[in-house]
Amino acid sequence: MTRYSAPELARGALGALVGIAVAGATARAVPGGPEMLPFIVAPMGACAVLLFAVPASPLAQPWPVLGGNVISTAVGLGAHWLVDDVLLAAALGVGAAIGVMMLLGCLHPPGGACALLAATATPEIHDQGILFALAPVAVNTVALLAIAVAVNNLTGRRYPHRPAPPAPPGAATELGITTPDVEEAMKRLADRLDVLPADVVAIVRDAETHALDRRLGSIPVSRIMNRDVAVAHPFESIYRARTLIVQRQVKTLPVVDEERRVIGVVSIIDLFTRDLVELETVESIMRTEVTTIREDTPVAELVPAMTSEGYKNVPVVDAEDRLVGMITRGELIAVLHRALLGAT
């Protein structure tokens, strides 16, 4: 759950209070229209949430706010005039308004409410006709935008929101993250517009993976893995496993069954730091929770497992889950070094 600071709470609550009051008063002061015409429309409440609580949102920028509200109102009025059935007019008005907003780059959720209000027009709105899109909708919107500009900037929040300047050279620059990398990451988010801090972290990490994958040229794990892998069988003795680790100078032995499928793993720590009877079987001490990776997996996907998740050795398997190799941090570091030097 998002926690808001005291300044953010004040900006959201008091900003909306002042904004709605000014928007309504401005529209009420504008002459013309039926006497019973509302001087402020309900969608302005939702608009105030965006302008004062999340002013950096793409949905809260001036063009989406103004264009979304006014254009959607006009579309809703069109549906009201074309279709006699109120329910059908409402559905047509909202659907068409969303499509138009998307086409014109002014997607704004309260715009859908404006379209619905216009499509189900009261007699007063019907009598006002297309002028309803101007007064009170456009008047309300412009007044609310003016207050949003003043309140946000006076309280230290720049509005309209401007993209952050390019970051100085650093790790991301060295890795070569580009705008397409970030776009590819954003495409994999289920909801592109409700961006929380955790979403930003996910975008950056996914972009890093995409950039690394592009830099490595989608090199599969099979290209860098060690194929000459020492293995143990579950029925073999601990003495045999110890001997094999010493002879091959490795730190981990995959344990495989008769079909060479990985069923466990034993490490040098398991074998040499415990008081074990050497005639016991490997099966008695092996760890059965083993992470494996397919040989056709891009190297870039291996990076998180061997960095943030802490794996030092990962068995590599084929399509039938049979052991075909082993990848260690040494191989991974070597290929990353070549990638960062531009020699893939």
C-alpha positions in Angstrom: 0.0 0.0 0.0 1.3 3.4 -1.0 2.1 5.8 1.9 1.8 9.5 1.2 3.8 12.2 3.0 2.2 15.1 4.7 2.9 17.6 1.9 1.5 15.1 -0.7 -1.7 14.7 1.4 -2.0 18.5 1.7 -1.5 19.0 -2.0 -4.0 16.4 -2.9 -6.8 17.3 -0.5 -6.5 21.1 -0.3 -5.6 21.4 -4.0 -8.7 19.6 -5.0 -10.8 21.6 -2.6 -9.6 24.9 -4.1 -9.7 23.6 -7.7 -13.3 22.3 -7.5 -14.4 25.5 -5.8 -12.8 27.7 -8.4 -13.9 25.6 -11.4 -17.5 25.7 -10.2 -17.5 29.4 -9.4 -16.0 30.2 -12.8 -18.6 28.2 -14.7 -21.4 29.7 -12.6 -20.1 33.2 -13.5 -20.3 32.4 -17.2 -23.6 33.7 -18.6 -25.8 31.6 -20.9 -27.4 28.2 -20.9 -30.6 26.8 -19.2 -31.1 27.8 -15.7 -30.9 24.2 -14.3 -27.7 23.4 -16.1 -25.0 22.1 -13.7 -22.2 24.6 -13.1 -19.8 21.8 -12.4 -20.0 18.2 -13.7 -19.2 15.1 -11.7 -16.2 14.0 -13.9 -14.3 17.0 -12.5 -14.0 15.1 -9.2 -12.0 12.3 -10.9 -10.0 14.9 -12.8 -9.0 16.6 -9.5 -7.7 13.2 -8.2 -5.3 13.0 -11.1 -4.3 16.7 -11.2 -3.5 17.0 -7.5 -2.7 13.4 -6.3 -0.8 12.0 -9.2 0.2 15.0 -11.4 3.1 13.2 -13.0 0.8 10.6 -14.5 0.6 10.7 -18.3 -3.2 10.8 -17.8 -2.9 14.1 -15.9 -1.1 16.2 -18.4 -2.8 19.3 -19.9 -3.6 17.8 -23.4 -5.2 14.6 -22.1 -7.1 16.5 -19.4 -8.5 19.2 -21.7 -8.8 17.2 -24.9 -10.1 14.1 -23.1 -12.9 16.0 -21.3 -14.0 18.3 -24.1 -13.7 15.8 -27.1 -15.3 13.0 -25.1 -18.2 15.3 -24.2 -18.8 16.1 -27.9 -18.6 12.4 -28.8 -21.1 11.6 -26.1 -23.5 14.3 -27.4 -23.2 12.8 -30.9 -24.2 9.4 -29.6 -27.2 11.0 -27.7 -28.4 12.7 -30.9 -27.9 9.6 -33.1 -29.4 6.9 -30.9 -32.8 7.1 -29.1 -32.2 4.2 -26.7 -30.4 5.6 -23.6 -28.5 2.4 -22.8 -27.2 2.0 -26.4 -26.3 5.6 -26.6 -24.3 5.4 -23.4 -22.4 2.3 -24.6 -21.7 3.9 -28.0 -20.7 7.2 -26.5 -18.2 5.8 -24.0 -16.7 3.3 -26.5 -16.3 5.8 -29.2 -14.9 8.4 -26.8 -12.2 6.0 -25.7 -11.3 5.2 -29.2 -11.1 8.8 -30.2 -9.0 9.7 -27.1 -6.5 6.9 -27.9 -6.2 8.0 -31.5 -5.6 11.7 -30.6 -3.2 10.9 -27.7 -5.5 12.4 -25.0 -6.5 9.4 -23.0 -8.1 10.6 -19.8 -10.3 8.4 -17.6 -12.7 11.3 -16.6 -13.2 11.7 -20.3 -15.2 8.5 -20.3 -17.4 9.9 -17.6 -17.9 13.1 -19.6 -19.0 11.0 -22.6 -21.4 9.0 -20.4 -22.9 12.2 -18.9 -23.4 13.7 -22.4 -24.8 10.5 -24.0 -27.4 10.2 -21.2 -28.2 13.9 -21.4 -30.8 15.4 -19.1 -33.2 17.9 -20.8 -31.1 20.8 -19.7 -28.0 19.3 -21.3 -30.0 18.4 -24.4 -31.1 22.0 -24.7 -27.6 23.3 -24.3 -26.4 21.1 -27.2 -22.9 21.2 -28.3 -22.3 24.3 -26.2 -22.4 21.9 -23.2 -18.9 20.8 -24.2 -17.8 24.4 -23.7 -19.9 25.5 -20.7 -19.5 24.0 -18.2 -17.2 21.2 -19.3 -14.4 23.2 -21.0 -14.7 26.1 -18.4 -14.5 23.6 -15.5 -11.5 21.9 -17.1 -9.5 25.1 -17.9 -10.1 26.5 -14.4 -9.1 23.2 -12.8 -6.0 23.1 -14.9 -5.0 26.6 -13.9 -5.3 25.8 -10.2 -3.3 22.6 -10.7 -0.5 24.5 -12.3 -0.4 27.0 -9.5 -0.8 24.5 -6.6 1.6 21.9 -7.8 4.4 24.4 -8.7 3.9 26.4 -5.5 4.3 23.3 -3.4 7.4 22.1 -5.2 5.9 19.7 -7.7 6.6 20.7 -11.3 3.5 20.6 -13.5 3.1 20.0 -16.3 5.4 17.1 -15.8 8.6 17.0 -17.9 10.7 13.9 -18.5 13.8 13.7 -16.3 17.1 14.7 -18.1 19.4 11.9 -19.3 21.3 10.2 -16.5 25.1 10.8 -16.4 27.3 8.0 -17.7 27.2 5.1 -15.3 26.5 1.4 -15.2 23.4 1.6 -17.3 25.3 3.6 -19.9 28.1 1.1 -20.0 25.6 -1.7 -20.4 24.1 0.3 -23.3 20.4 0.6 -22.2 18.5 2.5 -24.9 14.9 3.8 -25.2 13.9 0.7 -27.2 15.1 -1.5 -24.3 12.9 0.4 -21.9 10.0 0.2 -24.4 10.4 -3.5 -24.7 10.3 -3.8 -20.9 7.2 -1.6 -20.6 5.4 -3.8 -23.2 5.7 -6.7 -20.8 3.9 -4.8 -18.0 0.2 -5.7 -17.7 -0.7 -2.1 -16.8 1.5 0.6 -18.4 -0.1 3.6 -16.9 -0.4 2.9 -13.2 3.4 3.1 -12.5 4.4 2.4 -8.9 8.1 2.4 -7.7 8.1 -1.4 -7.9 7.0 -1.1 -11.5 9.9 1.3 -12.3 12.4 -1.1 -10.8 10.8 -3.9 -12.8 11.1 -1.8 -16.0 14.8 -1.0 -15.3 15.7 -4.6 -14.6 13.8 -5.9 -17.6 15.5 -3.2 -19.8 18.9 -4.2 -18.4 18.1 -7.8 -19.4 17.0 -6.8 -22.8 20.1 -4.6 -23.3 22.4 -7.4 -22.2 20.6 -9.9 -24.4 21.0 -7.5 -27.4 24.6 -6.9 -26.5 25.4 -10.6 -26.3 23.5 -11.3 -29.5 21.2 -13.8 -27.8 24.1 -16.2 -27.2 22.7 -19.5 -25.8 24.1 -21.0 -22.6 25.3 -24.0 -24.7 27.9 -21.7 -26.3 29.7 -21.0 -23.0 29.0 -24.0 -20.8 31.5 -26.6 -19.7 30.6 -29.9 -21.4 33.1 -32.1 -19.5 31.1 -32.4 -16.3 32.0 -34.7 -13.4 28.9 -36.4 -12.1 28.0 -38.6 -9.2 25.3 -41.3 -9.0 23.0 -41.6 -6.0 24.1 -45.2 -5.2 27.8 -44.3 -5.1 29.7 -43.8 -1.9 30.7 -40.5 -0.3 34.3 -41.6 -0.6 33.9 -41.9 -4.4 32.4 -38.4 -4.5 35.2 -36.9 -2.4 37.8 -38.5 -4.6 36.1 -37.2 -7.8 36.0 -33.6 -6.4 39.6 -33.7 -5.5 40.7 -35.2 -8.9 38.6 -32.9 -11.0 39.2 -29.8 -8.8 35.5 -28.9 -8.8 33.3 -27.6 -6.0 30.0 -29.1 -7.0 28.9 -32.5 -8.4 25.5 -32.9 -10.1 23.9 -36.2 -9.1 22.2 -37.9 -12.0 20.1 -41.0 -12.5 20.5 -43.7 -15.1 19.1 -41.5 -17.9 21.4 -38.7 -16.9 18.6 -36.5 -15.5 19.7 -34.3 -12.6 18.1 -35.5 -9.3 20.3 -33.7 -6.9 23.6 -32.0 -6.2 26.5 -32.4 -3.7 29.0 -29.7 -2.9 32.5 -29.6 -1.4 30.9 -28.2 1.8 28.5 -31.2 2.0 31.4 -33.7 1.7 34.3 -32.2 3.7 32.8 -30.2 6.6 30.6 -32.9 8.1 31.4 -36.0 10.1 30.2 -38.6 7.6 30.7 -42.3 7.2 32.4 -42.7 3.9 30.5 -45.8 3.0 27.2 -44.0 3.1 25.7 -43.2 -0.3 25.7 -39.9 -2.0 21.9 -40.1 -2.0 21.9 -39.7 1.8 23.5 -36.2 1.7 22.6 -34.8 -1.7 20.4 -31.7 -1.9 17.4 -32.5 -4.1 16.2 -28.9 -4.7 18.2 -28.2 -7.8 17.9 -25.3 -10.3 18.7 -26.2 -13.8 18.7 -24.2 -17.1 18.0 -25.2 -20.6 20.9 -25.2 -23.1 19.1 -23.0 -25.5 18.4 -20.2 -22.9 20.0 -16.9 -23.7 22.9 -16.0 -21.5 21.2 -12.8 -20.4 18.5 -14.8 -18.6 21.2 -16.5 -16.6 22.5 -13.3 -15.1 19.8 -12.8 -12.4 20.0 -16.4 -11.2 23.8 -16.2 -10.8 23.9 -12.7 -9.3 20.8 -11.7 -7.3 19.8 -15.3 -6.5 23.3 -16.3 -5.6 23.8 -19.5 -7.7 27.5 -20.4 -8.3 27.0 -23.5 -10.4 24.0 -24.3 -12.6 23.5 -27.6 -14.4 22.5 -27.3 -18.0 20.0 -29.7 -19.5 18.6 -30.5 -22.9 15.0 -30.6 -24.0 14.5 -33.9 -22.3 16.0 -32.7 -19.0 19.2 -34.7 -19.4 22.5 -33.2 -18.2 24.6 -31.8 -21.0 26.9 -29.3 -19.2 27.6 -27.0 -16.3 27.8 -23.3 -16.2 29.8 -21.5 -13.5 30.3 -17.9 -12.5 33.7 -18.0 -14.1 32.2 -18.7 -17.6 29.5 -16.1 -17.0 32.0 -13.4 -15.9 34.2 -14.1 -18.9 31.4 -13.7 -21.4 30.1 -10.5 -19.7 33.6 -9.1 -19.8 33.8 -9.7 -23.5 30.3 -8.1 -24.0 31.2 -5.0 -22.1 34.4 -4.6 -24.1 32.3 -5.0 -27.3 33.9 -8.3 -28.3 31.0 -10.7 -28.5 
